[in-house]
């Protein structure tokens, strides 16, 4: 099994809402889908596989 401990994915407003696993993830990386709030703190970590999603770029209008 591959190690996902240090996996980091950069996302933008175009990628919202962010969920894990991402489309096209290999079968070994599949787990129940979980939606992550990357806008609140600028990053969120998946509780299943520890992949870190980091928001980059401009926030969508209406989000503070």
Backbone atoms as SQL, in Angstrom:
CREATE TABLE atoms (id INTEGER PRIMARY KEY, chain TEXT, resi INTEGER, resn TEXT, atom TEXT, x REAL, y REAL, z REAL);
INSERT INTO atoms VALUES
  (1, 'A', 1, 'UNK', 'N', 0.849, -1.188, 0.000),
  (2, 'A', 1, 'UNK', 'CA', 0.000, 0.000, 0.000),
  (3, 'A', 1, 'UNK', 'C', 0.889, 1.245, 0.000),
  (4, 'A', 2, 'UNK', 'N', 0.540, 2.216, -0.783),
  (5, 'A', 2, 'UNK', 'CA', 1.324, 3.450, -0.860),
  (6, 'A', 2, 'UNK', 'C', 1.089, 4.300, 0.391),
  (7, 'A', 3, 'UNK', 'N', 2.054, 5.116, 0.696),
  (8, 'A', 3, 'UNK', 'CA', 1.982, 5.979, 1.872),
  (9, 'A', 3, 'UNK', 'C', 1.381, 7.318, 1.482),
  (10, 'A', 4, 'UNK', 'N', 0.254, 7.677, 2.096),
  (11, 'A', 4, 'UNK', 'CA', -0.397, 8.962, 1.799),
  (12, 'A', 4, 'UNK', 'C', -0.146, 9.971, 2.912),
  (13, 'A', 5, 'UNK', 'N', 0.708, 9.664, 3.849),
  (14, 'A', 5, 'UNK', 'CA', 0.948, 10.526, 5.014),
  (15, 'A', 5, 'UNK', 'C', 1.341, 11.943, 4.615),
  (16, 'A', 6, 'UNK', 'N', 2.183, 12.088, 3.596),
  (17, 'A', 6, 'UNK', 'CA', 2.681, 13.396, 3.205),
  (18, 'A', 6, 'UNK', 'C', 1.992, 13.937, 1.952),
  (19, 'A', 7, 'UNK', 'N', 0.823, 13.435, 1.631),
  (20, 'A', 7, 'UNK', 'CA', 0.141, 13.862, 0.421),
  (21, 'A', 7, 'UNK', 'C', -0.519, 15.218, 0.639),
  (22, 'A', 8, 'UNK', 'N', -0.299, 16.128, -0.304),
  (23, 'A', 8, 'UNK', 'CA', -0.839, 17.480, -0.229),
  (24, 'A', 8, 'UNK', 'C', -1.442, 17.828, -1.583),
  (25, 'A', 9, 'UNK', 'N', -2.666, 18.353, -1.571),
  (26, 'A', 9, 'UNK', 'CA', -3.363, 18.713, -2.792),
  (27, 'A', 9, 'UNK', 'C', -3.759, 20.174, -2.692),
  (28, 'A', 10, 'UNK', 'N', -3.362, 20.972, -3.678),
  (29, 'A', 10, 'UNK', 'CA', -3.755, 22.373, -3.714),
  (30, 'A', 10, 'UNK', 'C', -5.061, 22.487, -4.495),
  (31, 'A', 11, 'UNK', 'N', -6.018, 23.237, -3.934),
  (32, 'A', 11, 'UNK', 'CA', -7.321, 23.418, -4.566),
  (33, 'A', 11, 'UNK', 'C', -7.631, 24.898, -4.703),
  (34, 'A', 12, 'UNK', 'N', -8.485, 25.214, -5.655),
  (35, 'A', 12, 'UNK', 'CA', -8.902, 26.602, -5.887),
  (36, 'A', 12, 'UNK', 'C', -10.425, 26.682, -5.786),
  (37, 'A', 13, 'UNK', 'N', -10.962, 27.867, -5.979),
  (38, 'A', 13, 'UNK', 'CA', -12.403, 28.073, -5.923),
  (39, 'A', 13, 'UNK', 'C', -13.123, 27.187, -6.948),
  (40, 'A', 14, 'UNK', 'N', -12.468, 26.903, -8.051),
  (41, 'A', 14, 'UNK', 'CA', -13.048, 26.052, -9.088),
  (42, 'A', 14, 'UNK', 'C', -13.287, 24.624, -8.587),
  (43, 'A', 15, 'UNK', 'N', -12.516, 24.169, -7.603),
  (44, 'A', 15, 'UNK', 'CA', -12.600, 22.804, -7.085),
  (45, 'A', 15, 'UNK', 'C', -13.651, 22.629, -5.988),
  (46, 'A', 16, 'UNK', 'N', -14.265, 23.726, -5.535),
  (47, 'A', 16, 'UNK', 'CA', -15.230, 23.634, -4.434),
  (48, 'A', 16, 'UNK', 'C', -16.530, 22.999, -4.891),
  (49, 'A', 17, 'UNK', 'N', -17.214, 22.223, -4.101),
  (50, 'A', 17, 'UNK', 'CA', -16.818, 21.775, -2.770),
  (51, 'A', 17, 'UNK', 'C', -15.761, 20.682, -2.855),
  (52, 'A', 18, 'UNK', 'N', -14.837, 20.689, -1.909),
  (53, 'A', 18, 'UNK', 'CA', -13.730, 19.729, -1.886),
  (54, 'A', 18, 'UNK', 'C', -14.178, 18.462, -1.152),
  (55, 'A', 19, 'UNK', 'N', -13.866, 17.336, -1.751),
  (56, 'A', 19, 'UNK', 'CA', -14.165, 16.065, -1.092),
  (57, 'A', 19, 'UNK', 'C', -13.024, 15.083, -1.331),
  (58, 'A', 20, 'UNK', 'N', -12.943, 14.123, -0.459),
  (59, 'A', 20, 'UNK', 'CA', -11.938, 13.078, -0.557),
  (60, 'A', 20, 'UNK', 'C', -12.662, 11.754, -0.391),
  (61, 'A', 21, 'UNK', 'N', -12.322, 10.734, -1.180),
  (62, 'A', 21, 'UNK', 'CA', -11.269, 10.706, -2.189),
  (63, 'A', 21, 'UNK', 'C', -11.662, 11.493, -3.439),
  (64, 'A', 22, 'UNK', 'N', -10.658, 11.936, -4.159),
  (65, 'A', 22, 'UNK', 'CA', -10.848, 12.689, -5.386),
  (66, 'A', 22, 'UNK', 'C', -11.216, 11.742, -6.524),
  (67, 'A', 23, 'UNK', 'N', -11.895, 12.251, -7.555),
  (68, 'A', 23, 'UNK', 'CA', -12.205, 11.414, -8.713),
  (69, 'A', 23, 'UNK', 'C', -10.924, 10.833, -9.310),
  (70, 'A', 24, 'UNK', 'N', -10.974, 9.598, -9.699),
  (71, 'A', 24, 'UNK', 'CA', -9.815, 8.955, -10.305),
  (72, 'A', 24, 'UNK', 'C', -8.828, 8.385, -9.307),
  (73, 'A', 25, 'UNK', 'N', -9.151, 8.444, -8.020),
  (74, 'A', 25, 'UNK', 'CA', -8.241, 7.885, -7.013),
  (75, 'A', 25, 'UNK', 'C', -8.139, 6.370, -7.225),
  (76, 'A', 26, 'UNK', 'N', -6.950, 5.800, -7.018),
  (77, 'A', 26, 'UNK', 'CA', -6.802, 4.356, -7.200),
  (78, 'A', 26, 'UNK', 'C', -7.668, 3.585, -6.207),
  (79, 'A', 27, 'UNK', 'N', -7.969, 2.357, -6.528),
  (80, 'A', 27, 'UNK', 'CA', -8.848, 1.543, -5.699),
  (81, 'A', 27, 'UNK', 'C', -8.360, 1.432, -4.260),
  (82, 'A', 28, 'UNK', 'N', -7.039, 1.315, -4.060),
  (83, 'A', 28, 'UNK', 'CA', -6.515, 1.160, -2.700),
  (84, 'A', 28, 'UNK', 'C', -6.754, 2.420, -1.862),
  (85, 'A', 29, 'UNK', 'N', -6.972, 3.563, -2.513),
  (86, 'A', 29, 'UNK', 'CA', -7.149, 4.827, -1.791),
  (87, 'A', 29, 'UNK', 'C', -8.622, 5.158, -1.543),
  (88, 'A', 30, 'UNK', 'N', -9.523, 4.280, -1.926),
  (89, 'A', 30, 'UNK', 'CA', -10.946, 4.560, -1.758),
  (90, 'A', 30, 'UNK', 'C', -11.369, 4.428, -0.296),
  (91, 'A', 31, 'UNK', 'N', -12.203, 5.317, 0.144),
  (92, 'A', 31, 'UNK', 'CA', -12.798, 5.293, 1.475),
  (93, 'A', 31, 'UNK', 'C', -14.107, 6.061, 1.384),
  (94, 'A', 32, 'UNK', 'N', -14.938, 6.062, 2.415),
  (95, 'A', 32, 'UNK', 'CA', -16.190, 6.834, 2.336),
  (96, 'A', 32, 'UNK', 'C', -15.909, 8.299, 1.995),
  (97, 'A', 33, 'UNK', 'N', -16.748, 8.876, 1.158),
  (98, 'A', 33, 'UNK', 'CA', -16.559, 10.276, 0.746),
  (99, 'A', 33, 'UNK', 'C', -16.797, 11.204, 1.929),
  (100, 'A', 34, 'UNK', 'N', -15.897, 12.155, 2.097),
  (101, 'A', 34, 'UNK', 'CA', -16.017, 13.153, 3.146),
  (102, 'A', 34, 'UNK', 'C', -15.765, 14.525, 2.513),
  (103, 'A', 35, 'UNK', 'N', -16.650, 15.478, 2.828),
  (104, 'A', 35, 'UNK', 'CA', -16.488, 16.842, 2.319),
  (105, 'A', 35, 'UNK', 'C', -15.678, 17.642, 3.333),
  (106, 'A', 36, 'UNK', 'N', -14.761, 18.451, 2.825),
  (107, 'A', 36, 'UNK', 'CA', -13.816, 19.186, 3.678),
  (108, 'A', 36, 'UNK', 'C', -13.974, 20.689, 3.479),
  (109, 'A', 37, 'UNK', 'N', -13.999, 21.436, 4.585),
  (110, 'A', 37, 'UNK', 'CA', -14.136, 22.890, 4.548),
  (111, 'A', 37, 'UNK', 'C', -12.747, 23.521, 4.515),
  (112, 'A', 38, 'UNK', 'N', -12.241, 23.770, 3.315),
  (113, 'A', 38, 'UNK', 'CA', -10.911, 24.358, 3.169),
  (114, 'A', 38, 'UNK', 'C', -10.926, 25.871, 3.287),
  (115, 'A', 39, 'UNK', 'N', -12.104, 26.480, 3.213),
  (116, 'A', 39, 'UNK', 'CA', -12.177, 27.943, 3.290),
  (117, 'A', 39, 'UNK', 'C', -12.053, 28.456, 4.721),
  (118, 'A', 40, 'UNK', 'N', -12.514, 27.695, 5.677),
  (119, 'A', 40, 'UNK', 'CA', -12.525, 28.142, 7.071),
  (120, 'A', 40, 'UNK', 'C', -11.119, 28.458, 7.582),
  (121, 'A', 41, 'UNK', 'N', -10.189, 27.528, 7.419),
  (122, 'A', 41, 'UNK', 'CA', -8.830, 27.715, 7.936),
  (123, 'A', 41, 'UNK', 'C', -7.781, 27.798, 6.833),
  (124, 'A', 42, 'UNK', 'N', -8.210, 27.658, 5.577),
  (125, 'A', 42, 'UNK', 'CA', -7.256, 27.689, 4.474),
  (126, 'A', 42, 'UNK', 'C', -6.709, 26.318, 4.120),
  (127, 'A', 43, 'UNK', 'N', -7.018, 25.315, 4.944),
  (128, 'A', 43, 'UNK', 'CA', -6.585, 23.939, 4.688),
  (129, 'A', 43, 'UNK', 'C', -7.454, 23.002, 5.500),
  (130, 'A', 44, 'UNK', 'N', -7.517, 21.750, 5.055),
  (131, 'A', 44, 'UNK', 'CA', -8.251, 20.716, 5.784),
  (132, 'A', 44, 'UNK', 'C', -7.588, 19.375, 5.500),
  (133, 'A', 45, 'UNK', 'N', -7.635, 18.485, 6.478),
  (134, 'A', 45, 'UNK', 'CA', -7.020, 17.165, 6.350),
  (135, 'A', 45, 'UNK', 'C', -8.101, 16.100, 6.383),
  (136, 'A', 46, 'UNK', 'N', -8.012, 15.164, 5.450),
  (137, 'A', 46, 'UNK', 'CA', -8.973, 14.069, 5.392),
  (138, 'A', 46, 'UNK', 'C', -8.790, 13.172, 6.616),
  (139, 'A', 47, 'UNK', 'N', -9.877, 12.886, 7.338),
  (140, 'A', 47, 'UNK', 'CA', -9.754, 12.045, 8.529),
  (141, 'A', 47, 'UNK', 'C', -9.494, 10.573, 8.209),
  (142, 'A', 48, 'UNK', 'N', -9.706, 10.158, 6.965),
  (143, 'A', 48, 'UNK', 'CA', -9.482, 8.765, 6.586),
  (144, 'A', 48, 'UNK', 'C', -8.059, 8.499, 6.119),
  (145, 'A', 49, 'UNK', 'N', -7.550, 9.340, 5.203),
  (146, 'A', 49, 'UNK', 'CA', -6.250, 9.035, 4.591),
  (147, 'A', 49, 'UNK', 'C', -5.176, 10.076, 4.884),
  (148, 'A', 50, 'UNK', 'N', -5.522, 11.118, 5.623),
  (149, 'A', 50, 'UNK', 'CA', -4.587, 12.172, 6.031),
  (150, 'A', 50, 'UNK', 'C', -4.086, 13.047, 4.886),
  (151, 'A', 51, 'UNK', 'N', -4.743, 12.988, 3.738),
  (152, 'A', 51, 'UNK', 'CA', -4.378, 13.894, 2.653),
  (153, 'A', 51, 'UNK', 'C', -4.737, 15.310, 3.078),
  (154, 'A', 52, 'UNK', 'N', -3.815, 16.241, 2.866),
  (155, 'A', 52, 'UNK', 'CA', -4.057, 17.633, 3.239),
  (156, 'A', 52, 'UNK', 'C', -4.467, 18.406, 1.993),
  (157, 'A', 53, 'UNK', 'N', -5.587, 19.108, 2.082),
  (158, 'A', 53, 'UNK', 'CA', -6.079, 19.951, 1.002),
  (159, 'A', 53, 'UNK', 'C', -5.849, 21.395, 1.404),
  (160, 'A', 54, 'UNK', 'N', -5.137, 22.144, 0.558),
  (161, 'A', 54, 'UNK', 'CA', -4.770, 23.523, 0.852),
  (162, 'A', 54, 'UNK', 'C', -5.415, 24.427, -0.191),
  (163, 'A', 55, 'UNK', 'N', -6.166, 25.431, 0.288),
  (164, 'A', 55, 'UNK', 'CA', -6.821, 26.371, -0.613),
  (165, 'A', 55, 'UNK', 'C', -5.827, 27.418, -1.067),
  (166, 'A', 56, 'UNK', 'N', -5.755, 27.631, -2.383),
  (167, 'A', 56, 'UNK', 'CA', -4.883, 28.661, -2.944),
  (168, 'A', 56, 'UNK', 'C', -5.714, 29.557, -3.853),
  (169, 'A', 57, 'UNK', 'N', -5.261, 30.754, -4.035),
  (170, 'A', 57, 'UNK', 'CA', -5.962, 31.650, -4.940),
  (171, 'A', 57, 'UNK', 'C', -6.989, 32.507, -4.232),
  (172, 'A', 58, 'UNK', 'N', -7.849, 33.094, -5.043),
  (173, 'A', 58, 'UNK', 'CA', -8.864, 34.026, -4.547),
  (174, 'A', 58, 'UNK', 'C', -10.098, 33.278, -4.069),
  (175, 'A', 59, 'UNK', 'N', -10.610, 33.710, -2.917),
  (176, 'A', 59, 'UNK', 'CA', -11.829, 33.108, -2.371),
  (177, 'A', 59, 'UNK', 'C', -13.015, 33.476, -3.240),
  (178, 'A', 60, 'UNK', 'N', -13.991, 32.579, -3.338),
  (179, 'A', 60, 'UNK', 'CA', -15.194, 32.917, -4.110),
  (180, 'A', 60, 'UNK', 'C', -15.963, 34.042, -3.440),
  (181, 'A', 61, 'UNK', 'N', -16.687, 34.800, -4.206),
  (182, 'A', 61, 'UNK', 'CA', -17.474, 35.919, -3.660),
  (183, 'A', 61, 'UNK', 'C', -18.510, 35.378, -2.683),
  (184, 'A', 62, 'UNK', 'N', -18.700, 36.093, -1.577),
  (185, 'A', 62, 'UNK', 'CA', -19.672, 35.693, -0.573),
  (186, 'A', 62, 'UNK', 'C', -19.098, 34.825, 0.519),
  (187, 'A', 63, 'UNK', 'N', -17.820, 34.448, 0.415),
  (188, 'A', 63, 'UNK', 'CA', -17.162, 33.643, 1.454),
  (189, 'A', 63, 'UNK', 'C', -16.106, 34.490, 2.151),
  (190, 'A', 64, 'UNK', 'N', -16.127, 34.477, 3.471),
  (191, 'A', 64, 'UNK', 'CA', -15.163, 35.284, 4.221),
  (192, 'A', 64, 'UNK', 'C', -14.238, 34.407, 5.005);
